[in-house]
Amino acid sequence: MKKIVCSIFAIALFSCAVAQEHLTFMGVPIDGTLDQFKKHATDKGLTYVQRVSGVDLFFGNYLGYDCVVGSVSLESQDLVYSVLACIFTNEDWQSLQKTYSDVKNKLTKEYGKPKEEEEKFLVSARTDEEKFQAVVDNKCSYNASFVTKLGEIDVSVTVTEGLGPSVVVQFTDSKNASK
């Protein structure tokens, strides 16, 4: 009986290891076509908006924040390799910095300490208004990179076209990005 239980347990462990070949976003593997990813993402509660230049856009909630999510496929084939979550509810430096720190801390709990991180301004910025303006002018370098065997997760403070200053989290699947 012990041999049977051990065999079943070993098969289950092997199946889990084989099944986890791709980085995931909200439990959805970053793999397959845009349409396949769209189905899984909407099953997870994201609301599909539209496809723009090979990127499927969604509205939803990520880590407790309203955001726009984009799934990106390779130019050469319809294969999703990256997913971005743009948290856009940031109207001043304090809210940007607080959101960035919160997201980075949550990612640290899940993926461990960032492999690389930088938190500085490329210009003199002492007040919150100056810091926010530095972000708007792309003179802010707030980012952290988490590297796993399945891919990379980057979080940054940046200006997102159409959304303004945002905290962006990008998941890039190593296996599909290398194709």
Long-range contacts (C-beta under 8 A, 24 or more apart in sequence): 20-150, 21-150, 21-175, 22-150, 22-151, 22-173, 22-175, 22-176, 23-148, 23-150, 23-151, 23-153, 23-171, 23-172, 23-173, 23-174, 24-171, 25-69, 25-83, 25-85, 25-171, 26-62, 30-71, 30-80, 30-81, 30-82, 30-83, 30-151, 30-171, 30-172, 30-173, 30-176, 31-79, 31-80, 31-173, 31-175, 31-176, 32-79, 32-80, 33-73, 33-78, 33-79, 33-80, 34-71, 34-73, 34-78, 34-80, 35-78, 36-80, 37-71, 37-80, 37-83, 38-71, 41-69, 41-71, 62-87, 62-169, 63-102, 63-103, 63-106, 63-169, 65-89, 65-99, 65-103, 65-167, 68-163, 74-176, 74-179, 76-179, 77-179, 79-176, 79-179, 80-173, 80-176, 81-172, 81-173, 81-176, 81-177, 81-179, 82-170, 82-171, 82-172, 82-173, 82-177, 83-170, 83-171, 84-168, 84-169, 84-170, 84-171, 85-168, 85-169, 85-170, 86-160, 86-163, 86-166, 86-167, 86-168, 87-166, 87-167, 87-168, 87-169, 88-160, 88-163, 88-164, 88-166, 90-164, 90-165, 90-166, 90-167, 92-128, 92-132, 93-128, 93-129, 93-131, 93-132, 93-135, 94-128, 96-132, 96-135, 96-157, 96-165, 96-167, 97-131, 97-142, 97-157, 99-167, 100-142, 100-155, 100-156, 100-157, 100-167, 103-155, 103-167, 103-169, 104-144, 104-155, 107-144, 107-146, 107-153, 107-155, 107-169, 108-146, 111-146, 111-148, 111-153, 112-146, 114-144, 114-145, 114-146, 115-145, 115-146, 115-147, 116-143, 116-144, 116-145, 117-143, 117-144, 117-145, 118-142, 118-143, 118-144, 119-143, 132-165, 135-159, 135-165, 136-164, 136-165, 149-174, 150-174, 150-175, 151-175, 151-177
